[in-house]
Amino acid sequence: MTNFILFHKGDSLPEYIKICIEQIIKTQTNYKIFLLTNLKITNDWSAEIIDINQYDVPLNDISYYKNDPNPLWRTSLERLFYINAFIIFSSL
């Protein structure tokens, strides 16, 4: 079985994530989709919605990118911490 782990943190779910899930469903035969998000959304797909607020991720302890005006680095690092916490917690 193939596992797909998608992540989004924000105010609304972008259309590209919905399209990505639809494409996985269309093209894969043996899969499980996990969507890690802070949003409360209705699960219209065969994806398991995982609330990222259940994980204790030490984001406030990270000062490496604190003064960088580009949020890309902090966002990317945050995504990795949440995915790692999910994998450890779920024993994937």
SULWO-V672268 format. One record per residue. PHI is phi in radians with two decimals (none if undefined). BURIAL is b if it has 9 or more other C-alpha atoms within 8 Angstrom, else e. D_FIRST is the distance of its C-alpha to the first C-alpha in Angstrom with 1 decimal. Layout:
phi->[PHI	PHI]
burial->[BURIAL	BURIAL]
d_first->[D_FIRST	D_FIRST]
This chain:
phi->[none	-1.73	-1.86	-2.00	-2.00	-1.90	-2.39	-2.66	-2.24	2.99	-1.59	-2.62	-1.41	-1.16	-1.06	-1.13	-1.26	-1.07	-1.13	-1.05	-1.10	-1.07	-1.21	-1.07	-1.06	-1.26	-1.86	-1.89	-1.91	-2.26	-2.60	-2.44	-1.93	-2.04	-1.98	-1.56	-2.74	-1.64	-1.52	-1.66	-2.19	-1.38	-1.51	-1.58	-2.07	-1.60	-1.88	-1.62	-1.51	-2.00	-1.37	-1.26	-1.19	-1.38	-1.75	-1.63	-1.81	-1.37	-1.24	-1.27	-1.46	-1.61	-1.98	-1.01	-1.85	-0.99	-1.66	-1.38	-1.23	-1.52	-1.29	-0.98	-1.17	-1.15	-1.10	-1.14	-1.16	-1.05	-1.01	-1.12	-1.10	-1.18	-1.11	-1.07	-1.08	-1.09	-1.11	-1.11	-1.17	-1.59	1.03	-1.28]
burial->[e	e	e	e	b	b	b	b	e	e	e	e	b	e	e	e	b	b	e	e	b	b	e	e	b	e	e	e	e	e	b	b	b	b	b	b	b	b	b	e	e	e	e	e	e	e	b	b	b	e	b	b	e	e	e	e	e	e	e	e	e	e	e	e	e	e	e	e	e	e	e	e	e	b	e	e	e	b	b	e	b	b	b	e	b	b	b	e	e	e	e	e]
d_first->[0.0	3.8	6.6	9.9	13.0	16.2	19.6	23.0	26.2	29.3	31.4	29.4	26.0	26.4	25.9	23.7	20.9	21.2	21.1	18.0	16.1	17.6	16.7	12.9	13.3	15.5	13.7	9.9	8.8	5.3	5.4	7.3	10.6	13.1	16.6	18.9	22.5	26.0	26.6	26.9	25.3	24.5	20.9	21.3	17.7	14.4	14.2	15.0	18.2	19.0	22.7	23.4	26.8	25.5	25.0	28.1	27.8	31.0	31.7	35.4	35.8	34.7	37.9	36.9	36.6	38.9	41.7	39.7	40.4	37.1	34.4	31.7	31.5	31.5	28.9	26.6	27.2	26.7	23.3	22.2	23.7	22.0	18.5	19.4	20.8	17.7	15.4	18.2	18.8	15.3	14.5	11.1]
